[in-house]
Amino acid sequence: MKSLKYSDITLIPNLSTLKSRSEANTSAILGGKKFKVPVVPANMKAVIDESLAESLSEQDYFYIMHRFGICPIEFCKRAKDWKTVSISVGVKQKDFQDIEVIGAHARKVDFVTIDIAHGHSFLVKSMIEHIKNELPQAFIIAGNVATVNAVDDLAEWGADCVKVGIGQGNVCTTKDKTGFTMPMFSCVLDCADSQSQIPIIADGGLRCNGDIAKAIAAGATFCMAGSIFTGCTDSPAVSTMIDGKVYKQYFGSASEHNKGNNKHIEGVMKQVPTNNMTYLEKFNEIQEDLQSSISYGGGKDLSCMAHVNWIEV
């Protein structure tokens, strides 16, 4: 068996019918909502905060608020008038209680992401059932997983979307600490082959904008990116100066820096150079690059990526 990273493949161009690549439509629909691009910043402390979440919501970009040091009950209260309310939960007793309180107060919640390292778990099954009971209108994203069997199970348990990717993040050490991982291009190919036809979010392994096109060509509906965004000037990551250059402190959710302890550590902190762009400028760059990808793919919108061929390099 051989598995492939995004950098192991390249996409093959098709005949273009566009008069201008600016005509290409990069929008994507998830949970009945239309977003400008199929990309979401990772739900991590160094990547997203409440201020950015509100800005992205109002600009029609998808976001998922992280669950670290955040009370989802209070967040939903403050975000009730936003275009999109999107939260994360774990699978501990407190998470079950929070969902009950949100449901009891009829808080608006459009998306709930069940966010744990190993999502192919009966704990996730229980949380899916709990959310469906307490927040029946919410769109449930569950993960993370890395096999088509896991996608099939989560879909059968009631998830509306599955987040795929284990051990491929830029600050994730799961593959080294545990021996378990799956290179992302092959992971997405495998998971997108689910008979359920459930949408999937490719989480991890993106190192450049072109990898987004590769993930979509492999079958992803959306992509989640961390390091691409944490380097933005307005990211919540702490800025540091090294040899006269500005860097951002990017750390994994399972890192000691995020957990505040050294138990079950599967992440590190890295210094990411700033890209001198705001989030909105970065999203605009991604949109323009995806428009070019659509042009090379021979279509008018992202649906053409399903018909793009690829080769190993």
N, C-alpha and C positions, 0 to 999 in steps of 0.2 A: 504494500500500500504506500501511496505517496500523497501527502497533503501540501497545499500551496498557500503561501502568503500572497497578499496583494502585489507585492513587489516581484513575485515569481511569474506573473502573467502580464500580458499586454492585450489591449482590445484592438480589433481589426476594423478599419474605417469602411463605411458603406457610402453609396452614392447619396449626395445631399440634394434635396429639393428646395431648401430654404433660399430666399433672396438675401436674407441677412440673418446671422446667428442671433441677433437681438429679438427676432420673432419667436425663438424657441421658448416653449412654456415649461418652466421648471417646477411648477406647483405640484403638490402631493396632498392626498386626502388621508386623514387618519381619524378614526372615531367620528366620522361625519363632518369634520372640520377641514377646511382647506388652508394649507400653509404654503408660503412662497417657495420654500425649498424643502427637500426630504431630509433635513439635517436637524439634530437636536443636540445642544451642549450636554455633556455628561452631568448626571445628577450627583455632583461631587462638590465639596466645600470650596475647593480652589477654582471651580469653574462657574458656578451659578450662585447668585444670592437673590434676595427678594426684590431688590431694585432692578436688577437685570431681568428677572422673571416678568415683572410688570411691563418693562419696556418691550421685551420680546412679544409678550401677549398682545400688546396694543399694535405692534407692527406686523402681526400675523405670521410670527415665527413660533414654532413649537418649542416648549420648554418643559422640563420635569424638575420640580424643586427637590433638592436633596432632603434627607431625613436626619441629618446629624446636627443635634442641638437645636432643632426646629420643632415647635409644637404644631402639628398639622391642623389642630382645631383652631388655633389662633390665626394661622396662615389663611385658612379657608374663610375665616371671618373678615380678614383684611382684604382678601382678594375677591370678595363676593360680586363685585361689579366689573371685574376684568372680563375681557373677551374669553379667556381660557383659564380655568383653575385646574392645575395639574400638580399632584402631590406624590410623594414616595412614602411607603411604609415598609417595615420589616415584618417579622413573624413572631415577635415576642408578645407576651400578654398585654403589655402596654399598647402595642399596636392594635390589637383586637379591641381594646377598650376605646382607643381614640376613634376608630371607625364607628363604633357604637354611638359615641357622643356626637360625631359629625352627622350621622344619620338621624339621631334623635332631634337635632336642631335644624334639620332640613337644610344644611349648608349646601351651596352649589359646589359640586365636584364633577368636572368633566372627565378627568383622567386620574386613575390611581395606579401607580407602578409598584408592584411588589418587588422589592430590591434586595436580593440576597445573593451570596456568592455561588451557591449551588441550588439553582431553582428547580431541579428535577427532584422534588421532595414532597412528602405528604404534608409537611408544614405549609408549603405553598398551596397545596390542594385545599387545606382547611381555611386559609386566608381568602382564597378565591371564593369559596362558598360563603364565607362571612361577609365579604364585600357585596356579593350579589344579593345577599339577604338584606343588608343594611343600606346599601347605596345602589339600588337596582338600575339606575340610569347611568352610572359611571362606566366608562370604558376601561377595562382592566388590562394592563400590560404586566406580564409575569416573566421573571427570569432571575438569573441568567442560566442558559443551558447551551449545549453544544452538539446535540444529536437530533436526528429526525424523530427518534422514538420519544425523546423528551418533549419535542414540539407537539407531537401527536397527543401525548398524555395531557399536557397543559391545555391544549385546545379542548380535549374531551372533558376536562375538569371545569371548563367554563371561561378560560382566558380569552380575551378578544384579540390579543396581540402578544407575541413572545419576543423577548429580548435575548439575542444569542451572542455568544462570545465568552470564553473562559480563558483567562491567563494571557490575553494578547494585548492588554493595555500597556501604554508606555511606562507606567510606574507600577505595574503589577508583577509580582514575583511568584505567582501561583505555580507556573510551570517549573520553576527551579526548586520551590519549597515542597511541592507535592508530586511532581511528575505528570500532572494532568494538564492538558491544554489541547487546542485544535487550531492550526493556522486558519486565519479568518476567511480567505477566499473559499477554501474547501468547506469550512464550517458553514458558511452561508449557502453554498451550493447544496450541501446535504440537508440543511434545515428547511430550505425553501422547497424541498421535494415532498413535504408533508402532504398527505392526502386531505388534510383539513383545509388547505389553501388559506390558512390564517396568515395575516401580515406579520412580518418579522422586522425587528430593528437590529441591525448589525452593530454591535457594541465592542469597540476595541480594534486596534491594529491600523487605524487610519493615520498615515504620516503626511499625506498631502491631499489636495483637493481631488486629484485624479483618482485616488482610491475610493472616493464616494461613487464615482461612475462605475468603477469595477464592482463595488458591493451591490449596486443596483442591477448591474448586468448579471450578477450571480443569483439574484432573486430577492434582495432586500427591498422593503417598502420605504424604510427610513434608515438613517445611519446616526449613531451617537459618537460624538467626538469630544475628547478631553484636551489633549495637548495642543490641538489646533486652536482652541479658544482660550486656554489659560494664559497664553502669551499676549493676549490683547491688552491694551493699555488700561481698559476699564474692568478687567477681570477682578474678582475678589481675592485672587492670590496675592500674597505679600511680595512687594517689590524689593529686590536687593541690587546693590551695585558691585560688580566684579570686574576689575581691570578697566574701569571707566565705562562699562556697558551695563544696561539695565536688564535684569532677569526676574522671572516670576517663580515663586516656590510652588511647584506642582507635586502633590502627594496623593497616593492611592488611598481609597476608602478603608482598606485593610492594613494601612501602614500604622506604625507606632505614633506618627505625627497626628493622624486623625483619631485613632482610638484612645490615645492618652495612656496606654499601657503596652506591655510587650507580649501579650498573649495572642497566639494564633495570628502572627504577623505574616501577611502575604503581599506587602507593598512597601514602596520606598518613596523618598522625596527626591526630586530632581530640580535643578535650576534650568528653567526654560527661557531662552532669550525672547525679549518682547518683539512683536511683529510690527509695532508702531501703527496698529489699527485698532479702532473701537470694535465692539461686537457687531454693530450695524454695518460698519465698513467691511468687516470680515465676511458677514453674510452676503453683502453685495458682491464681493469678490467670488464667493462660492457660487452664487447665482450666475454670474458671468461665465465662470469656468464650466458650469453644468450646461449652459446654453451652447458653449463650444462643443462639449461632449455630445449633445444631442445632434448638432450639425454633423460631427464626424460619424455619429451613429446612423445617420440617414433618416432621421425622423423629424417630427415637429414638437414632440413632447417626450417625457421620460419613458413612455411605453415602448419606444423604439429600442431601449436598452435590452429588452428581453430577446431581441432578434440579433444582437451583436455577437459575433464570434470572437474567440480569444485563443491565444497560443501561449505556451510556456516560453520563458526567455532565460 
